[in-house]
Amino acid sequence: MAGDIARALDAVQFARDCGVECDEWQADVLRLQPRRTLLLCSRQAGKSTVAALLGLHTSLYQPESLVLFVSPSLRQSSELFRATMRFYQRLAGVPALAQESALRAQFGNGSRIVSLPGSEKTTRGYSKASLIVVDEAARVEDALWASLRPMLATSKDGGKFVCLSTPAGTRGEFHKYWSAGGADWHRVEVPATACPRISPEFLKEELRQLGQQRFDEEYGLAWLDPDESVFPVAIVDAAFTDAVVPLWQ
């Protein structure tokens, strides 16, 4: 009982009991659990791990909660769900599973975890979500965001929204939220050089194999113009100005 209370109060202790020793940034996210979070992280930095832990902690210690995992594809959603259930299997003294399938779980406390492919059509119909996790958020359809946000409208305390990704061009809602500034989102940036599990030798090899541009995006978190762009975004933006007075209003 005492151990379970400690897990409920400290999500970092919960992570340890799941077999995860958190990096500093992961511990911060787990302890703070901001309402709106953007995780801009290198490949293999541990962003999916912290998202899985957040989802499982919410499900076990907020009865009747609904956690949604959304990814660009069904395969990616199922991978995040499997990671979550692997953590669950390492825990003792937690709510039992009432139902489980390849993409969803329901616990004895009434909480549910549901994994969905990132399509506007497949995500409609859910409401009162306690936590929505969008994996590879820079690569989901723009229309998806409009279908996800209303799911938090009637959630207790507004629910939580966590978006994690590497960059995927200077376009899309994730890029807009990241670039907008302001306090609406808690932003966390973790390049590969900040991850102790990624060696300098591996990064040198990746640079040789991927080339500078792809390497900068995947591991250095560089926001690059989409491949299909005819003109760089900076040139397009420079063509507009607010300094010219319109001829009519």
Sequence and secondary structure as in RCSB ss.txt:
>XXXX:A:sequence
MAGDIARALDAVQFARDCGVECDEWQADVLRLQPRRTLLLCSRQAGKSTVAALLGLHTSLYQPESLVLFVSPSLR
QSSELFRATMRFYQRLAGVPALAQESALRAQFGNGSRIVSLPGSEKTTRGYSKASLIVVDEAARVEDALWASLRP
MLATSKDGGKFVCLSTPAGTRGEFHKYWSAGGADWHRVEVPATACPRISPEFLKEELRQLGQQRFDEEYGLAWLD
PDESVFPVAIVDAAFTDAVVPLWQ
>XXXX:A:secstr
 HHHHHHHH HHHHHHHTT    HHHHHHHHH  SEEEEEE TTSSHHHHHHHHHHHHHHHSTT EEEEEESSHH
HHHHHHHHHHHHHHT SSS  EEEE SSEEEETTS EEEEEES HHHHTT  S SEEEEETGGGS HHHHHHHGG
GGTTSGGG EEEEEE   SS HHHHHHHHH SSSSEEEEE GGG TTS HHHHHHHHHHH HHHHHHHTT     
 TT SS HHHHHHT  S S  S  
